[in-house]
């Protein structure tokens, strides 16, 4: 098939959506499909594949580290037509997602949408306390999803949410897969990790509680910081390492200072995606208090790095993070501090959780993800064209446009 992926988010950005797209793109190509990515321009974008096409964009006024595409142009439409796409995959409900729907209609090909983000949890960025904002987010999500041909939900929680919105299009639960290779501990030399600790001025034997992700309000990183005074009472040398950046960083640094734990809470800032696997090797335990995830890919990445996961109990990780098996679940700051102490203070217990974590991620392989996605695409293609017309293009095209 000739497949077009449309997204407002793509490398060099580092987040779960980008990870999902890169994995999907790679697996579809390995399966023999021609994959083209349409995304927005980014000031730090370098060395794009020739199959990545960027469209003009401007900074998003409410989120300084996000951009919005200026996507419509007859020139772009004509270039895309020459690709003879069989299928369009949208990864966003906004600028590139809207453009993807328009292109699908013009080309008369099906469009499948992946619902990555629960927007009602993010409306504080654009609403100044307007009570109706979450309802507007739900209404818009419903409208967008009901104007595509199929929807992919990464978890049962997301499927349930979309159905509660009134989405009536076919929904398939397909968890994003992970290429485990960059996260395997055996891929890194001890000296490499030693030098990395020196970079962040962490004593070599200090236990490290690790968080990886966007430093933003919805990630509830404040809960992690509030647990540190309690943890330090029992493990005085513990460090909380926060890998990532975002709009809440200054506020969280101030919180750590107020609680008297600023020297034990370390912010690394944004780290390149191609080295993120190495950052996981610094941790002794991975932690997250977020309940706004649609899947929580960082949990799986941490498990691939043989780290136990300590997480706020939430439907998005139900059955994945299992209390006492591959990690620990908590409901408040006191429980979080207690769980972290249990994991950090008992090496044998931590090793057992780590081994079980490695076993738990097997169903999330990138290969399984690619095969499940392909099966759903073919199902939607058959429904769109009729079973008698299930012959998507098998031609291999050179890139029909210049960068």
C-alpha positions, 0 to 999 in steps of 0.5 A: 500500500501507499500510506500517508501519515499526517501529524502535527507532532514528529521528530525532533520532538520527543514524546509518546506520539512521536515514538508511536509514529516512528515505530509505526512508520518503520514497521509498515516499511518493513512489511513492504508498504510505501510510507510518506509522512506529512508534518509541520515545519520545526526549527530544530528539524534536521536530516529528515528522510526524503519521505518526510514532507514538512509544511509551514507552521507557526508557534502555538500561542498557548504552548510555546514548545508546540507549533500549528501548521498552515497546511492548505495549499493547492501545490501541496494537494497536487503533490500528494495526489501524485503519491496515489495514496491508498490509505491516510493515517491521521495522528492529530485532531487539529491542523494536519488532522483536518488537512488529512480528512480533506485529502482523504475526501479529495482522493476518495480513500479511507482515513484511519485516526489514532486517538493519542490524547485525551484533550479534556485533560489539557484544556487548562492550556487554552481555557482560563478556567472556563467551565465548558472547556472539557465539554467542548473538547469532548464534543470536538473529539466526537465530531472528528472521530465520527468523520473518519472511517476507523479509529485506533485506541491504544487502550480499553480506557480510551475506547471506553472514553470515545464511546462515551463521547458518542463515537460510532465509527469502528474502534480497534484497540491496538497498543503502540508497540516498542522497539525494545533494543534501545532500552536494553541494559546490556546495550550500554557499558557501565563506564557510559552510565558512570560518565552520565551520572557525572554529567548530572552530578549524581554520586555513583551509589545514590539510588535514583527514582526516574521520571521521563516525560513532558514536564507539564501540569497534567503529568502530576510531577508535583506528587513525585516531588511531594513524596521526596521528603518522606522518602529521604527520611528513610533513604537520605541519598535518594535522588529524583531525576526528571528527564524532559522539559515543559511549561511546569518546570519553573513551578516544580523547581520552586516547589522542590525548593519550598519543600527543602529537596531542591538538591535531590530533585534533578531536572535534565531538560530535554534529551535527544530521542536517539539517546533516551534509552540511555537515560533509562539506565540511570534509574533504579525505579521508574515513577509516574503519578499521571492519570491522563495517559492514553497508554503510557509508553514510558511505562513500557520503555522503563520495563524494557530497561528492566526497571520496576514501575511505581505508578498512580493506579489508573484504568490506562495501565490496568492489567499492565502494571501489576502491584507486587508483580512488576511494580507498585501502585499507589493512590497518594503521596504517603503510599508513593513514598512507602512503595519507593522505599520498599523497592529501593531498600530490598535489592532482591525484591527489586530484581524480582519486579525487574524480571517480571517487568521484562516478561510483561512487555512481550505483547508490546513488541513493535512487530505485533503492533505493526501486524495488528495495525496492518490487519485493521487497515485492510479491514477498513479498506475492504469496508470502504471499497467493498470486499471485491476491491481489496487490491491496494496499490503495490507500485513502488514510487520514487519521491514525486516532489522535491523538498 
